[in-house]
Amino acid sequence: MTTAEQNFALLQEIEANRLFLLMAYEQNPELLEKAEPRIRQLFEKMDAEKSVPERRPLMGRQCGISLIELIMFIVIVSAAMAGILLVMNQVTLRSADPLIRKQSLAIAESMLEEIKLQDLSGVACAGTLGANAARSGVSAVCDYNGYSTTGGIKDFSTNAAVAGLANYNITNVSVTQIASLGGTAISAGSGVVITVTVADPMGTTVQATGYRAGR
């Protein structure tokens, strides 16, 4: 037997004796208490190593996401996006409101001025204009009572729809005789209150009111 073989056999014998002693001490706690301090330290070290959880290799860990997590992510993001888009839509609509309202008010005031330029005659305001009626032949304020439009604002001279105002309409013109103005009595047929109502493309209405005094 060579020296290397002798050394290997000696190591195997030492390892077998070590394992035998460890098994003996594990099975006999009383014997371990009487053992040398080095032996007890060896067992304490072994117990500490057993209490540490085994670390798995990084490659063995799960690195992706599950289908449920993916679905939850999509649902949460969709709900958040819906809320953001709703707020943006409301902001966009509200930002356009002042311009639309100004246009409606301009139409109402323009019609009110047109009516006030007509003659004031008669004590009754039955009205001679219907929906979309031509206004070029009108001669009196009271003729406008009950006037309205559909399909857009009409030109005074041609009664054709005014370009760019097809979605605005005059829903009603009211011309009413008044008996007093500012606490001062007015003779019959000498004063009227005029109210022009205009609807914008969204259906919201604005009114312009004015007075016309005559004889």
BAFI-3210 file (N, C-alpha, C; in Angstrom, 3 decimals, decimal comma, padded with zeros to 6 digits):
// residues 215
n [1|2|3|4|5|6|7|8|9|10|11|12|13|14|15|16|17|18|19|20|21|22|23|24|25|26|27|28|29|30|31|32|33|34|35|36|37|38|39|40|41|42|43|44|45|46|47|48|49|50|51|52|53|54|55|56|57|58|59|60|61|62|63|64|65|66|67|68|69|70|71|72|73|74|75|76|77|78|79|80|81|82|83|84|85|86|87|88|89|90|91|92|93|94|95|96|97|98|99|100|101|102|103|104|105|106|107|108|109|110|111|112|113|114|115|116|117|118|119|120|121|122|123|124|125|126|127|128|129|130|131|132|133|134|135|136|137|138|139|140|141|142|143|144|145|146|147|148|149|150|151|152|153|154|155|156|157|158|159|160|161|162|163|164|165|166|167|168|169|170|171|172|173|174|175|176|177|178|179|180|181|182|183|184|185|186|187|188|189|190|191|192|193|194|195|196|197|198|199|200|201|202|203|204|205|206|207|208|209|210|211|212|213|214|215]
n.u [000,852|000,590|001,901|000,076|-002,308|-002,423|-002,661|-005,206|-006,867|-006,523|-007,681|-010,353|-010,959|-010,708|-012,796|-014,993|-014,889|-015,371|-017,997|-019,276|-018,891|-020,284|-022,890|-023,282|-023,174|-025,396|-027,530|-027,370|-027,970|-027,167|-024,587|-023,425|-023,523|-021,521|-019,330|-016,248|-015,551|-014,990|-016,347|-019,017|-019,222|-018,988|-021,393|-023,212|-022,608|-023,415|-026,176|-026,850|-026,325|-028,275|-030,574|-030,587|-032,282|-032,310|-030,748|-031,971|-030,737|-030,272|-031,117|-033,100|-035,287|-038,592|-039,075|-040,947|-044,388|-047,625|-050,642|-052,952|-051,959|-051,235|-053,755|-055,025|-053,393|-053,963|-056,700|-056,629|-055,072|-056,720|-059,025|-057,935|-057,126|-059,612|-060,812|-059,070|-059,393|-062,104|-062,081|-060,463|-062,107|-064,301|-063,039|-062,259|-064,756|-065,824|-064,028|-064,723|-067,197|-067,406|-066,844|-068,903|-071,119|-070,721|-071,050|-073,761|-074,942|-074,195|-075,675|-078,281|-078,306|-077,858|-080,204|-082,030|-081,316|-081,943|-084,754|-085,466|-084,909|-087,050|-090,297|-092,545|-095,720|-099,239|-101,376|-101,418|-099,622|-099,647|-098,090|-096,589|-094,760|-093,687|-092,101|-088,888|-089,570|-089,352|-087,708|-087,330|-089,411|-090,567|-092,106|-092,706|-092,195|-093,784|-094,344|-092,445|-093,037|-093,197|-091,491|-089,173|-086,445|-085,296|-082,744|-080,656|-079,370|-080,978|-080,342|-081,002|-081,644|-081,701|-082,778|-081,440|-079,520|-077,064|-073,621|-071,692|-073,315|-075,153|-075,818|-076,958|-079,935|-082,813|-085,019|-087,261|-089,039|-090,172|-092,497|-093,888|-096,452|-096,077|-097,151|-095,949|-092,759|-089,951|-091,364|-092,799|-095,760|-096,937|-098,467|-100,954|-099,668|-097,264|-094,919|-092,780|-091,572|-088,895|-087,845|-085,361|-084,641|-082,034|-080,731|-077,876|-075,483|-075,404|-077,812|-078,233|-079,673|-079,714|-080,685|-081,636|-082,687|-084,623|-085,902|-088,378|-089,416|-091,941|-094,280]
n.v [-001,196|002,130|005,332|007,428|006,026|004,967|007,316|008,253|006,169|006,532|009,035|008,427|006,737|008,484|010,280|008,548|007,921|010,459|011,014|008,979|009,769|012,195|011,298|009,826|011,771|013,317|011,576|011,240|013,512|014,074|013,133|014,942|017,264|016,802|016,798|018,033|021,587|022,303|020,409|020,964|023,571|022,970|021,600|023,668|025,442|023,914|023,773|026,478|026,884|025,239|026,684|028,837|029,782|027,999|029,268|029,883|029,457|032,312|032,012|030,186|031,452|032,982|035,200|036,627|037,881|036,962|035,843|036,810|039,041|040,610|041,094|042,544|044,801|045,888|046,493|048,430|050,469|051,087|052,088|054,360|055,829|056,265|057,998|060,208|060,963|061,669|063,927|065,609|065,871|067,249|069,616|070,581|070,995|072,951|075,014|075,943|077,038|079,903|081,237|080,271|081,215|083,981|084,336|083,624|085,597|087,844|087,476|087,650|090,312|091,678|091,110|092,273|094,967|095,375|095,135|097,279|099,409|099,640|101,104|102,232|101,364|101,213|099,564|096,958|093,893|091,666|090,356|089,515|087,916|084,614|081,431|081,493|083,496|086,023|089,104|091,474|093,110|094,128|096,594|097,516|097,438|095,661|093,681|091,710|090,071|086,816|085,763|083,344|081,036|078,219|075,941|077,714|081,127|083,767|085,901|089,415|090,766|088,845|086,599|084,235|081,525|082,461|082,180|080,021|080,250|078,268|076,472|077,883|079,325|081,472|081,186|082,423|085,513|088,049|090,605|093,006|095,161|097,871|099,504|101,290|102,814|102,696|103,670|105,695|106,556|105,313|106,083|104,156|101,981|103,265|102,239|099,387|096,191|094,233|090,956|088,781|085,480|083,172|080,101|078,059|075,804|073,678|073,690|075,418|078,391|081,968|085,282|088,496|091,611|094,526|097,938|099,836|102,954|105,258|107,317]
n.w [000,000|-000,869|000,276|-000,091|-000,308|002,228|003,757|002,814|003,707|006,428|006,788|006,150|008,257|010,413|009,814|009,994|012,706|013,745|012,880|014,274|016,934|016,928|016,438|018,713|020,725|019,952|020,392|023,088|025,207|027,842|027,929|026,192|027,689|029,523|027,985|026,475|026,247|023,559|022,068|022,712|021,656|018,954|018,432|019,035|016,981|014,800|015,282|014,985|012,268|011,175|011,796|010,074|007,150|004,097|001,294|-001,862|-005,179|-007,325|-009,961|-009,724|-008,721|-009,044|-011,625|-013,082|-013,603|-012,405|-014,110|-012,876|-011,487|-013,661|-014,855|-012,790|-012,766|-015,304|-014,973|-012,906|-014,059|-016,249|-014,979|-013,764|-016,026|-017,234|-015,390|-015,575|-018,267|-018,219|-016,573|-018,145|-020,367|-019,302|-018,557|-021,059|-022,276|-020,568|-020,953|-023,442|-023,054|-022,290|-024,762|-026,448|-025,058|-025,236|-027,973|-028,290|-026,712|-028,169|-030,517|-029,489|-028,526|-030,890|-032,354|-030,612|-030,838|-033,523|-033,445|-031,772|-033,371|-035,022|-035,824|-033,272|-032,843|-032,373|-029,954|-029,322|-029,370|-031,343|-033,212|-036,306|-037,490|-038,068|-037,455|-038,823|-040,615|-043,184|-042,541|-043,769|-044,639|-042,376|-040,288|-037,775|-034,223|-032,718|-034,530|-034,355|-032,268|-031,059|-032,934|-034,269|-034,972|-036,923|-037,762|-037,816|-037,560|-039,266|-042,080|-042,242|-044,642|-046,773|-045,658|-045,568|-044,133|-041,786|-042,260|-040,240|-038,040|-037,898|-035,916|-033,916|-032,573|-032,554|-030,104|-029,156|-029,370|-027,416|-027,197|-025,277|-024,178|-021,888|-018,873|-017,212|-016,547|-014,719|-012,568|-013,675|-015,235|-018,371|-021,399|-023,166|-025,574|-025,808|-024,891|-024,702|-023,550|-024,510|-025,111|-026,024|-026,745|-027,051|-028,209|-027,748|-029,444|-027,622|-026,425|-024,348|-023,114|-023,549|-022,588|-023,767|-022,777|-023,362|-023,595|-025,332|-026,006|-027,071|-028,411]
ca.u [000,000|001,398|001,700|-001,166|-003,438|-002,462|-003,215|-006,629|-007,530|-006,497|-008,697|-011,669|-011,149|-010,936|-014,135|-015,968|-014,884|-016,007|-019,434|-019,764|-018,941|-021,378|-024,145|-023,392|-023,519|-026,762|-028,489|-027,222|-027,763|-026,437|-023,170|-022,963|-023,316|-020,256|-018,232|-015,338|-016,146|-014,874|-017,409|-020,280|-019,202|-019,225|-022,825|-023,898|-022,413|-024,253|-027,572|-027,026|-026,375|-029,563|-031,646|-030,557|-032,993|-031,504|-030,892|-032,083|-029,980|-031,025|-031,717|-034,259|-036,401|-039,556|-038,709|-042,034|-045,616|-048,678|-051,739|-053,859|-051,327|-051,323|-055,145|-055,266|-052,678|-054,719|-057,945|-056,316|-054,642|-057,888|-059,878|-057,258|-057,175|-060,991|-061,020|-058,305|-060,028|-063,358|-061,744|-059,997|-063,265|-065,072|-062,260|-062,339|-066,096|-066,007|-063,190|-065,396|-068,452|-067,435|-066,914|-070,250|-072,067|-070,534|-071,660|-075,214|-075,328|-074,035|-076,834|-079,468|-078,219|-078,017|-081,638|-082,704|-081,057|-082,729|-086,169|-085,613|-084,820|-088,331|-091,273|-093,447|-097,081|-100,302|-101,498|-101,397|-098,451|-100,060|-096,985|-096,898|-093,686|-093,661|-090,779|-088,071|-090,197|-088,497|-087,866|-087,004|-090,584|-091,138|-092,133|-093,055|-091,598|-094,694|-094,395|-091,467|-093,536|-093,396|-090,537|-088,187|-085,743|-084,798|-081,731|-079,650|-079,758|-081,295|-079,921|-082,140|-081,993|-081,977|-083,396|-080,626|-078,789|-075,775|-072,527|-071,067|-074,307|-076,195|-076,180|-077,600|-081,303|-083,643|-086,152|-088,488|-088,971|-091,374|-092,704|-095,052|-096,759|-095,910|-097,963|-095,094|-091,335|-089,231|-092,317|-093,499|-096,847|-096,778|-099,760|-101,118|-098,996|-096,084|-093,715|-092,796|-090,381|-088,529|-086,955|-084,907|-084,039|-081,202|-080,205|-076,581|-075,436|-075,589|-079,175|-078,293|-080,278|-079,415|-081,713|-081,303|-083,939|-084,509|-087,164|-088,563|-090,445|-092,274|-095,152]
ca.v [000,000|003,347|006,320|008,158|005,166|004,893|008,583|008,282|005,239|007,142|010,088|007,788|006,214|009,643|010,796|007,611|008,097|011,755|010,850|008,116|010,563|013,158|010,559|009,429|012,952|013,727|010,647|011,272|014,903|014,125|012,943|016,178|018,256|016,500|016,790|019,167|022,807|022,334|019,576|021,690|024,662|022,382|021,336|024,956|025,963|023,123|024,191|027,809|026,730|024,653|027,673|029,764|029,180|027,709|030,253|029,297|030,179|033,389|031,532|029,355|032,279|033,418|036,553|037,234|038,171|036,003|036,334|037,587|040,338|041,362|041,536|043,599|045,992|046,454|047,060|049,645|051,502|051,489|052,948|055,650|056,542|056,715|059,180|061,330|061,398|062,334|065,275|066,386|066,175|068,307|070,861|071,051|071,538|074,190|076,067|076,474|077,667|081,370|081,678|079,971|082,125|085,315|084,342|083,642|086,915|088,796|087,282|088,182|091,766|092,176|091,048|093,271|096,276|095,432|095,364|098,608|100,423|099,712|102,050|101,760|101,794|100,316|099,254|095,498|093,266|090,317|089,741|089,061|087,023|083,266|080,818|081,647|084,447|087,101|090,293|092,678|093,965|094,494|098,049|097,880|096,628|094,601|092,606|090,673|089,233|085,421|085,348|082,320|080,434|076,841|075,768|078,761|082,534|084,222|087,245|090,339|091,150|087,710|085,528|083,019|081,197|083,139|081,205|079,891|080,340|077,281|075,729|078,807|079,651|082,332|080,345|083,230|086,967|088,511|092,065|093,194|096,545|098,168|100,642|102,257|102,566|103,390|104,362|106,741|105,995|105,438|105,932|102,903|101,905|104,131|101,579|097,919|095,486|093,244|089,897|087,864|084,262|082,479|078,799|077,739|074,419|072,713|073,806|076,407|079,636|083,262|086,283|089,923|092,352|095,977|098,700|100,771|103,942|106,054|108,471]
ca.w [000,000|-000,964|001,349|-000,375|000,046|003,698|004,261|002,492|004,625|007,753|006,792|006,203|009,628|011,287|009,518|010,548|014,169|014,043|012,712|015,362|018,156|016,799|016,602|020,130|021,508|019,615|020,997|024,550|025,620|029,111|027,603|025,572|028,743|030,217|027,022|026,491|025,674|022,104|021,498|022,846|020,684|017,644|018,300|018,984|015,646|013,904|015,498|014,397|010,818|010,818|011,960|008,945|006,007|002,925|000,233|-003,191|-006,211|-007,966|-011,194|-009,419|-008,254|-010,047|-012,034|-013,842|-012,875|-012,694|-014,942|-012,007|-011,253|-014,908|-015,019|-011,800|-013,232|-016,427|-014,439|-012,152|-015,010|-017,048|-014,139|-013,603|-017,298|-017,449|-014,553|-016,119|-019,508|-017,873|-016,089|-019,289|-021,212|-018,647|-018,636|-022,443|-022,513|-019,817|-021,523|-024,622|-022,651|-022,381|-026,154|-026,939|-024,396|-025,806|-029,302|-028,107|-026,218|-029,274|-031,406|-028,812|-028,477|-032,261|-032,671|-029,784|-031,437|-034,756|-033,096|-031,189|-034,441|-035,755|-035,295|-032,224|-033,178|-031,944|-028,531|-029,176|-029,991|-031,743|-033,939|-037,662|-037,936|-037,506|-037,468|-040,030|-041,542|-043,683|-041,714|-044,552|-044,808|-041,070|-040,102|-036,407|-033,155|-032,291|-035,531|-033,997|-031,173|-031,450|-033,976|-033,890|-036,111|-036,873|-038,796|-037,779|-037,569|-040,625|-042,472|-042,301|-046,010|-047,661|-044,863|-045,688|-042,909|-041,658|-042,172|-038,919|-036,955|-038,195|-034,705|-032,977|-032,981|-031,712|-029,705|-028,967|-029,185|-026,713|-027,173|-024,403|-023,803|-020,461|-018,422|-016,506|-016,691|-013,643|-011,706|-014,429|-016,051|-019,814|-022,073|-023,910|-026,864|-025,840|-024,370|-024,696|-023,085|-025,538|-024,611|-027,084|-026,183|-028,032|-027,773|-028,362|-029,949|-026,545|-025,913|-023,280|-023,613|-022,928|-022,909|-023,786|-022,554|-023,523|-023,620|-026,459|-025,685|-028,243|-028,227]
c.u [000,885|001,072|000,395|-002,383|-003,569|-003,074|-004,722|-007,426|-007,589|-007,559|-010,112|-011,972|-011,453|-012,347|-015,214|-016,053|-015,584|-017,525|-020,030|-019,905|-020,095|-022,731|-024,361|-023,793|-024,941|-027,794|-028,420|-026,932|-026,982|-024,940|-022,589|-022,702|-021,990|-019,058|-017,379|-016,003|-016,067|-015,987|-018,741|-020,349|-019,481|-020,703|-023,641|-023,781|-023,286|-025,723|-027,839|-027,125|-027,698|-030,697|-031,685|-031,245|-032,060|-031,793|-030,912|-031,244|-030,870|-031,740|-032,963|-035,463|-037,327|-039,292|-039,822|-043,215|-046,683|-049,765|-052,697|-053,278|-051,408|-052,727|-055,463|-054,594|-053,454|-055,991|-057,674|-055,925|-055,821|-058,805|-059,254|-057,333|-058,578|-061,289|-060,306|-058,965|-061,342|-063,100|-061,297|-061,148|-064,098|-064,352|-062,342|-063,695|-066,288|-065,191|-063,847|-066,671|-068,435|-067,560|-068,315|-071,265|-071,954|-071,183|-073,182|-075,694|-075,211|-075,210|-078,088|-079,458|-078,382|-079,486|-082,409|-082,520|-081,851|-084,190|-086,375|-085,530|-086,118|-089,273|-092,119|-094,834|-098,073|-100,240|-101,495|-100,193|-098,791|-098,938|-097,412|-095,860|-093,820|-092,238|-090,129|-088,679|-089,197|-088,771|-087,661|-088,190|-091,215|-091,052|-092,408|-092,433|-092,480|-094,771|-093,462|-091,961|-093,824|-092,428|-089,552|-087,528|-085,427|-083,787|-080,728|-080,233|-079,922|-080,818|-081,140|-082,575|-082,440|-082,728|-082,671|-079,878|-077,423|-074,687|-071,897|-072,035|-075,436|-076,654|-076,751|-078,996|-081,933|-084,886|-087,429|-088,141|-090,293|-091,405|-094,003|-095,220|-096,586|-096,700|-097,134|-093,639|-090,596|-090,144|-093,096|-094,533|-096,610|-098,143|-099,776|-100,444|-097,733|-094,818|-093,866|-091,494|-090,126|-087,551|-086,647|-084,187|-083,309|-080,673|-078,892|-076,563|-075,645|-076,978|-079,325|-078,807|-079,777|-080,491|-081,120|-082,614|-083,697|-085,894|-087,178|-089,731|-090,697|-093,091|-095,493]
c.v [001,242|004,302|007,085|007,331|005,036|006,162|008,667|007,378|005,808|008,236|009,511|007,273|007,349|010,193|009,892|007,743|009,403|011,659|010,000|008,914|011,581|012,491|010,190|010,616|013,425|012,864|010,655|012,697|015,031|013,982|014,203|017,248|018,049|016,535|018,037|020,389|022,846|021,556|020,310|022,852|024,155|022,136|022,633|025,576|025,229|023,521|025,557|027,728|026,131|025,673|028,684|029,124|029,026|028,729|029,565|030,091|031,206|032,914|030,708|030,143|032,663|034,888|037,269|037,601|037,183|036,648|037,196|038,971|041,214|041,918|042,672|044,899|046,682|047,131|048,389|050,780|052,002|052,418|054,329|056,477|057,067|057,971|060,401|061,877|062,122|063,761|066,161|066,785|067,306|069,650|071,451|071,672|072,871|075,328|076,696|077,226|079,188|081,873|081,456|080,936|083,540|085,419|084,408|085,008|087,971|088,702|087,906|089,712|092,380|092,181|092,092|094,665|096,458|095,753|096,784|099,722|100,568|100,723|101,394|102,280|100,758|100,018|097,755|094,948|091,825|089,602|089,246|088,084|085,653|082,743|081,008|082,629|085,523|088,381|091,584|093,626|094,406|096,007|098,468|096,908|095,432|093,446|091,437|089,726|087,815|084,931|084,317|081,785|078,967|076,683|076,895|080,158|083,012|085,657|088,148|090,603|089,970|086,576|084,176|082,792|081,866|082,085|081,221|079,923|079,334|076,521|076,615|079,124|080,625|081,525|081,147|084,712|087,391|090,042|092,324|094,674|096,727|099,429|101,689|101,851|103,381|104,180|105,461|106,090|106,297|105,215|104,662|102,982|102,728|103,468|100,067|097,407|094,345|092,247|088,938|086,689|083,502|081,181|078,526|076,283|073,356|072,776|074,791|077,730|080,856|084,243|087,685|090,683|093,851|096,618|099,618|101,691|104,816|107,266|108,699]
c.w [000,000|000,184|001,150|000,014|001,543|004,295|004,012|003,425|006,024|007,851|006,873|007,604|010,588|011,092|010,085|012,051|014,558|013,950|013,826|016,648|018,102|016,999|018,058|020,987|021,213|020,301|022,517|024,997|026,915|028,870|026,995|026,618|029,461|029,269|027,162|025,840|024,156|021,436|021,557|021,859|019,269|017,416|018,254|017,599|014,642|014,040|014,872|012,886|010,364|010,883|010,823|007,755|004,813|001,834|-001,119|-004,179|-006,910|-009,212|-010,947|-008,957|-009,406|-010,365|-012,797|-012,963|-013,312|-013,555|-014,126|-011,751|-012,501|-015,122|-014,046|-012,221|-014,351|-015,930|-013,729|-013,089|-015,844|-016,254|-013,966|-014,882|-017,587|-016,638|-015,095|-017,381|-019,243|-017,411|-017,248|-020,200|-020,623|-018,737|-020,043|-022,746|-021,813|-020,405|-022,745|-024,269|-022,775|-023,814|-026,728|-026,343|-024,966|-027,183|-029,198|-027,655|-027,307|-030,246|-030,796|-028,803|-029,871|-032,679|-031,870|-030,371|-032,731|-034,458|-032,593|-032,238|-035,230|-035,090|-034,216|-032,536|-032,693|-030,466|-028,288|-029,916|-030,342|-032,480|-035,299|-038,202|-037,281|-037,532|-038,829|-041,049|-041,966|-042,903|-042,504|-044,703|-043,513|-040,886|-038,672|-035,406|-032,832|-033,286|-035,159|-032,900|-031,677|-032,507|-033,420|-035,153|-035,836|-037,999|-038,866|-037,808|-039,015|-040,853|-042,633|-043,740|-046,859|-046,982|-045,051|-044,377|-042,914|-041,462|-040,781|-037,767|-037,159|-036,955|-033,604|-033,492|-032,001|-031,356|-029,491|-028,858|-028,553|-026,698|-026,424|-024,076|-022,296|-020,119|-017,704|-016,686|-015,640|-012,743|-012,402|-015,334|-017,525|-020,456|-022,904|-025,271|-026,957|-025,297|-024,359|-024,075|-024,073|-024,927|-025,752|-026,423|-027,293|-027,419|-028,493|-028,835|-028,884|-025,933|-024,778|-023,850|-022,844|-023,380|-022,882|-023,714|-022,707|-023,608|-024,832|-026,108|-026,918|-027,857|-026,769]
res [m|t|t|a|e|q|n|f|a|l|l|q|e|i|e|a|n|r|l|f|l|l|m|a|y|e|q|n|p|e|l|l|e|k|a|e|p|r|i|r|q|l|f|e|k|m|d|a|e|k|s|v|p|e|r|r|p|l|m|g|r|q|c|g|i|s|l|i|e|l|i|m|f|i|v|i|v|s|a|a|m|a|g|i|l|l|v|m|n|q|v|t|l|r|s|a|d|p|l|i|r|k|q|s|l|a|i|a|e|s|m|l|e|e|i|k|l|q|d|l|s|g|v|a|c|a|g|t|l|g|a|n|a|a|r|s|g|v|s|a|v|c|d|y|n|g|y|s|t|t|g|g|i|k|d|f|s|t|n|a|a|v|a|g|l|a|n|y|n|i|t|n|v|s|v|t|q|i|a|s|l|g|g|t|a|i|s|a|g|s|g|v|v|i|t|v|t|v|a|d|p|m|g|t|t|v|q|a|t|g|y|r|a|g|r]
***
